[in-house]
Amino acid sequence: MFFNNWHYRFIGFFLIPCLGLIAQDRELVIEQNHIGKIEIVEYVSMFSEVGSERDTDLIPPKTDEWLLLDNSLLSGGSAKTYWFKMKIKNDAQNQYLVIEDGSIDYLDVYFVKDSKFIRHIALGDLRSFKEREVKVPDFVYLLPQDSFDCFIRIENNVDFKTSLFVSSFHYVIERFQHSNLLWGAYLGILFVLIVYNFFIYLSTNEKAILWYVFYLFFLILSTSGLKGFAFQYLWQDKAYINFFLPSFTSMCLILIILFVCSLLQIRKYEHKAFIVLKGFIALYILTILLNFIEFTQVWLIIQLSSALLSVYLFVLAFKIHFKGQPIAKYFLLTWSLHLILIVLFVLQVKGYISYNSFLSNGLFFGSAIEATLLSLVVGYKIRMLRVQKEAAEEREITKQEEQRSFLVEQAHEIKNPIHLAASYVGVLARNLGYYNDLLAHYKQLGKEGVDVEKKREEIEKFEDSIKIELVKKELLDGVNSVEMAFNRIKDIANNYNLDPELNQSTDVNKCIRDTLLIFRKESLDTIEIIEELGEIPEISSYKGKLNQVIINLIKNAIEAIKEKPVLKNEFIFISTRFQSEKLIIRIKDTGVGMSEELKGKVFNKFYTTKAGGTGLGLGVCKKIIENHKGCIHIESEIGKGTEFILELPRN
């Protein structure tokens, strides 16, 4: 146990002379002209005790438990008070004792000679920074120029491991400048990444980047706090803030989880893992609350859980990579470095690998490399988003172009039945006029004073003059043609919808005949249309879609024939037959034909050889036939014509 302050004068005379009998310490001798650094751990003995109350004016009681250190470091764990002692003979001026760790909670150093205190310095992260003799993150003490015993008392809430050495003032300043330069570069990199990614977030509104920016901010606070730079430059008079450094680290871990969830789309690819990560977030929120109620084991919880989290995120990214998320591969490369540094740092703290300055600072400088690489991953994410956006815009443009072209095609198709109906309007109007005149003659038969026989002769003469039988036929054909035209318009309207209920039984021969009726006037006198329609069953098809295919193919055949400079004995041959449970439709023309190269391109979207063409007609035909689970072939020879062969299943 420790004693109260007023006991010290009395006990010191009896206690201190006995300390030399407890352990045979070697004496460190510092030569008069010493410049540089001396490692002194081999001169150090250690003693630890549990549950001691903090009393800065006392040194440990007489005990036989002092042991020479068996390694090159001062090290210890939480929940204990550690004492270290050494004998020093200093013949040089401006020599300093340096404890290379800026994150020890309470650190007291005593210089004692002949049972009397020479000096006592009480420092630590939970004490004011302004009390330090040398204003640097490490703990630096000016050594008396004399022979004396040095006692070091350490209390810390987490495991610590630090080197101890003596150096000249010149070496201290040089080391401090070097450290400042490195940390300036470290903070500069992180601040540049924050500003750069914040502006990217403003332009993209991508949530992953926002989480990454906040992560970098708390990473700066956490690492600067742990290395003592934040204490030196930000809150020298507020040592209590150092007690909340675990909360800064917890915020870093929460933000890296949110960043990874958004970056790798965890909810989409691994929903159960997303629930596990929410559990980690809840744990770190709990550590923040525990930190505020001064729970001393917070660091232990954070260290254990963060190691587990790092491994879990690595495995999770590995799984998502194999599910086809390309950015997971780049995250894996970055996180692998992070995981390796954590493992090496923990192994060093636990004493499984030897201490060195690279590993001591590796976790912190590794975080700068990790942050930079994560920024590259974010850059790749932005590039992916840009590519996806461009692809979406391209798809939208293509869709709009297809819709425009589709509307143009449909408008053109609507013209055909309208033209057919319009061509009979004049005939119907003329013949209806004849019928009206004939009806007027018949009405006169019932009037008084009209010679019936004479009137009948007039009616017969009138019927002969108008060719009544031809009028009847033209009226019937006209009505049928108008009805057919409106039915075709109705079918074209159905092309805007491919609902399953519109899939119905279709008479292909009737479709062909109706289509030919529309095109007979366009075929001109120089093009003969030959039909050879066999006995075929009805097939299941989308209403109006097959009509569209037949119209396009016949239209192309007519245009191919009209491209010839001289038209002679031109024809379009159309046949149907049923073979091997397939309906075969052949449409052959005597047009200009096409080359092998052209045959390979005609079905490509937007490819056309016609001035003002859309390049959608044959592509649409192929798509319609494929939607009916059929196929379409071309046989063609330049100068001799082209034949389209359609094969459609019955059902």
Secondary structure, 3 states (H helix, E strand, C coil): CCCCHHHHHHHHHHHHHHHHHHCCCCEEEECCCCCCEEECHHHCEEEEEECCCCCCCCCCCCCCCCEECCCCCEEECCCEEEEEEEEEEECCCCEEEEECCCCCCEEEEEEEECCEEEEEEEECCCCCHHHCCCCCCCEEEECCCCEEEEEEEEECCCCEEECEEEEEHHHHHHHHHHHHHHHHHHHHHHHHHHHHHHHHHHHHCCHHHHHHHHHHHHHHHHHHHHCCHHHHHCCCCCHHHHHHHHHHHHHHHHHHHHHHHHHHCHHHHCHHHHHHHHHHHHHHHHHHHHHHCCCCCHHHHHHHHHHHHHHHHHHHHHHHHCCCCCHHHHHHHHHHHHHHHHHHHHHHHCCCCCCCHHHHHHHHHHHHHHHHHHHHHHHHHHHHHHHHHHHHHHHHHHHHHHHHHHHHHHHHHHHHHHHHHHHHHHHHHHHHHHHHHHHHHHHHCCCCCCCHHHHHHHHHHHHHHHCHHHHHHHHHHHHHHHHHHHHHHHHHHHCCCCCHHHEEEECHHHHHHHHHHHHCCCCCCCEEEEEEECCCCCEEEECCHHHHHHHHHHHHHHHHHHCCCCCCCEEEEEEEEEECCEEEEEEEECCCCCCHHHHCCCCCCCCCCCCCCCCCHHHHHHHHHHHCCCEEEEEEECCCEEEEEEEEECC
